[in-house]
């Protein structure tokens, strides 16, 4: 198990361009960074590509980390930005009319008794523009202004997209709840 102290030693080795230290850092963080990349990718192969590209950015911009905040958080932010950059190159951000305009969402997913894994699966099934905004806001903690700057959209589009993503999730939760009700009633 790698401690915070040994992680700092590994990072120092990375700063000295030591390939073994870079390999250790990669092995230590790859599972967590892959999980972060999976939230933005359409499949595991794409997530692995994003992660590889992200680690290349980490190793080429190591000098930009100034021991402010956690090293892992800094690396995760690079992974997220790498995923978003890839997304922005592939397609422009467009709102789709997958939901009726009047959908209002005000619920806690944990109240529905849903496992975190099930919720993450539902999030991964969202259209990519919804998924990206939802992940940046709900999981990464970005503000709508930061999401707008990151994705090249307005703050209003970010808010609307988040609202619609939550609506899709609520609709899926209602279907699950209805299905469970019908199964119990039978």
C-alpha positions as a printed NumPy array, in Angstrom:
array([[  0.   ,   0.   ,   0.   ],
       [  1.314,   3.417,  -0.932],
       [  1.152,   6.091,   1.755],
       [  1.001,   9.845,   1.233],
       [  4.7  ,   9.997,   2.096],
       [  5.675,   7.344,  -0.444],
       [  3.436,   8.991,  -3.054],
       [  5.418,  12.196,  -2.523],
       [  8.678,  10.26 ,  -3.046],
       [  7.262,   8.71 ,  -6.227],
       [  6.269,  12.2  ,  -7.432],
       [  9.765,  13.486,  -6.71 ],
       [ 11.109,  10.656,  -8.876],
       [  8.664,  11.604, -11.614],
       [  9.948,  15.172, -11.487],
       [ 13.446,  13.762, -12.062],
       [ 12.106,  11.949, -15.18 ],
       [ 12.6  ,   8.547, -13.49 ],
       [ 10.638,   6.031, -15.59 ],
       [ 10.182,   3.596, -12.668],
       [  8.583,   6.36 , -10.592],
       [  6.302,   7.268, -13.489],
       [  5.316,   3.615, -13.823],
       [  4.594,   3.388, -10.067],
       [  2.477,   6.536, -10.168],
       [  0.565,   5.174, -13.147],
       [ -0.035,   1.803, -11.459],
       [ -1.119,   3.448,  -8.225],
       [ -3.603,   5.879,  -9.802],
       [ -4.685,   4.186, -13.035],
       [ -7.77 ,   2.416, -11.63 ],
       [ -9.131,   5.622, -10.076],
       [ -8.306,   7.709, -13.145],
       [ -9.898,   5.113, -15.428],
       [-13.063,   5.352, -13.336],
       [-13.029,   9.133, -13.774],
       [-12.494,   8.774, -17.536],
       [-15.278,   6.186, -17.806],
       [-17.769,   8.832, -16.703],
       [-17.065,  10.77 , -19.908],
       [-16.352,   7.967, -22.392],
       [-18.75 ,   5.91 , -24.448],
       [-16.901,   2.662, -23.679],
       [-13.896,   1.261, -21.834],
       [-11.559,   1.494, -24.842],
       [-12.259,   5.197, -25.212],
       [-11.803,   5.693, -21.449],
       [ -8.42 ,   3.942, -21.623],
       [ -7.382,   6.171, -24.534],
       [ -8.411,   9.261, -22.576],
       [ -6.507,   8.034, -19.531],
       [ -3.363,   7.349, -21.569],
       [ -3.547,  10.79 , -23.145],
       [ -4.155,  12.275, -19.704],
       [ -1.115,  10.596, -18.18 ],
       [  1.014,  11.861, -21.051],
       [ -0.206,  15.372, -20.192],
       [  0.566,  14.739, -16.514],
       [  4.131,  13.696, -17.293],
       [  4.723,  16.55 , -19.735],
       [  3.308,  19.226, -17.433],
       [  4.557,  18.013, -14.037],
       [  6.236,  21.357, -13.429],
       [  2.796,  23.012, -13.261],
       [  1.866,  21.215, -10.036],
       [  3.022,  23.365,  -7.106],
       [  1.934,  21.161,  -4.169],
       [ -1.306,  23.127,  -3.815],
       [ -4.147,  20.737,  -3.113],
       [ -3.866,  17.006,  -3.575],
       [ -1.712,  15.53 ,  -6.305],
       [ -4.431,  13.023,  -7.103],
       [ -6.995,  15.818,  -7.473],
       [ -4.669,  17.679,  -9.842],
       [ -4.214,  14.54 , -11.943],
       [ -7.982,  13.836, -11.943],
       [ -8.605,  17.375, -13.187],
       [ -6.192,  16.733, -16.08 ],
       [ -8.095,  13.524, -16.912],
       [-11.423,  15.36 , -16.901],
       [-10.067,  18.162, -19.08 ],
       [ -8.582,  15.582, -21.461],
       [-11.958,  13.848, -21.735],
       [-13.765,  17.137, -22.31 ],
       [-11.205,  18.232, -24.924],
       [-11.756,  14.99 , -26.788],
       [-15.508,  15.459, -26.591],
       [-15.31 ,  19.049, -27.846],
       [-13.233,  17.954, -30.852],
       [-15.722,  15.217, -31.736],
       [-18.958,  17.171, -31.676],
       [-20.332,  20.558, -30.753],
       [-22.456,  20.94 , -27.654],
       [-26.113,  20.852, -28.627],
       [-29.208,  20.562, -26.524],
       [-31.576,  17.843, -27.588],
       [-35.292,  17.858, -26.99 ],
       [-35.355,  14.432, -25.356],
       [-37.579,  15.757, -22.571],
       [-40.696,  17.824, -22.388],
       [-39.941,  21.369, -21.285],
       [-42.078,  21.221, -18.123],
       [-40.067,  18.533, -16.321],
       [-39.128,  19.584, -12.825],
       [-36.645,  17.674, -10.743],
       [-36.321,  17.872,  -7.007],
       [-35.284,  14.525,  -5.569],
       [-32.517,  12.697,  -3.824],
       [-31.346,   9.571,  -5.613],
       [-30.408,   7.92 ,  -2.339],
       [-34.027,   8.22 ,  -1.223],
       [-34.927,   5.856,  -4.036],
       [-32.783,   3.098,  -2.484],
       [-30.553,   2.988,  -5.523],
       [-27.026,   1.601,  -5.287],
       [-24.228,   3.942,  -6.381],
       [-23.227,   1.475,  -9.104],
       [-26.748,   1.481, -10.531],
       [-26.848,   5.268, -10.536],
       [-23.454,   5.465, -12.28 ],
       [-24.757,   3.045, -14.915],
       [-27.794,   5.267, -15.454],
       [-25.539,   8.324, -15.748],
       [-23.338,   6.53 , -18.288],
       [-26.432,   5.92 , -20.431],
       [-27.235,   9.634, -20.694],
       [-26.57 ,  11.358, -24.04 ],
       [-22.957,  12.529, -24.005],
       [-23.741,  16.245, -23.636],
       [-26.048,  15.547, -20.675],
       [-23.556,  13.107, -19.145],
       [-20.661,  15.558, -19.405],
       [-22.519,  18.455, -17.805],
       [-23.988,  16.199, -15.11 ],
       [-20.569,  14.711, -14.265],
       [-18.837,  18.071, -14.182],
       [-21.503,  19.566, -11.921],
       [-22.622,  16.699,  -9.679],
       [-19.457,  14.645,  -9.427],
       [-16.522,  16.964, -10.108],
       [-18.102,  19.969,  -8.378],
       [-17.717,  22.514, -11.194],
       [-19.911,  25.616, -11.205],
       [-22.082,  26.363, -14.231],
       [-19.697,  29.156, -15.139],
       [-16.74 ,  26.727, -15.074],
       [-18.705,  24.161, -17.085],
       [-19.536,  26.817, -19.647],
       [-15.888,  27.839, -19.958],
       [-14.713,  24.218, -20.12 ],
       [-17.263,  23.094, -22.708],
       [-17.483,  26.346, -24.655],
       [-21.165,  26.878, -23.865],
       [-23.104,  29.512, -21.975],
       [-23.926,  29.223, -18.304],
       [-27.61 ,  29.047, -19.238],
       [-27.021,  26.109, -21.593],
       [-25.128,  24.362, -18.779],
       [-28.023,  24.888, -16.364],
       [-30.594,  23.754, -18.915],
       [-28.575,  20.684, -19.849],
       [-28.169,  19.724, -16.182],
       [-31.893,  20.183, -15.646],
       [-32.661,  17.93 , -18.605],
       [-30.089,  15.32 , -17.517],
       [-31.728,  15.188, -14.098],
       [-35.087,  14.847, -15.814],
       [-33.886,  11.846, -17.823],
       [-32.513,  10.27 , -14.654],
       [-35.767,  10.935, -12.792],
       [-37.714,   9.365, -15.645],
       [-35.507,   6.25 , -15.493],
       [-35.913,   6.076, -11.713],
       [-39.682,   6.323, -12.07 ],
       [-39.654,   3.469, -14.589],
       [-37.619,   1.342, -12.183],
       [-39.954,   2.216,  -9.32 ],
       [-43.012,   1.408, -11.464],
       [-41.485,  -1.885, -12.612],
       [-40.68 ,  -2.883,  -9.019],
       [-44.209,  -1.965,  -7.954],
       [-45.741,  -4.089, -10.715],
       [-43.469,  -7.016,  -9.852],
       [-44.422,  -6.81 ,  -6.177],
       [-48.127,  -6.533,  -7.024],
       [-48.075,  -9.634,  -9.229]])
